[in-house]
Amino acid sequence: MKPDDDVLTKNRDNLFRYENKEINYSIRKMIEYEGEETQVCAYWDIEEYLYPGNYRVDIFADGNLIGQRSFTLDK
């Protein structure tokens, strides 16, 4: 999410259900989990100006929020 709490998305039709709401997602990736820690990378092709500020990444699996991380983008 951008500093203004808007989701970075390529298409406003990219939706999934979470807590009885339809919310946008930025990237969707299928991961085959086999019970062990797995490294996963997802890349975002920047096609717009990203303003400095605090950004948040939320990670969902099977309709559950399983991870969250924030970072600051400087000038």
Number of C-alpha atoms within 10 A of each C-alpha: 16 16 15 10 10 10 17 17 15 15 10 12 10 14 14 14 12 14 9 7 9 11 14 19 20 17 13 11 9 6 10 7 8 7 6 6 7 9 6 7 5 7 7 10 6 9 7 7 6 14 13 12 13 15 19 15 14 13 15 15 11 8 11 11 12 10 10 10 9 11 10 11 13 9 7
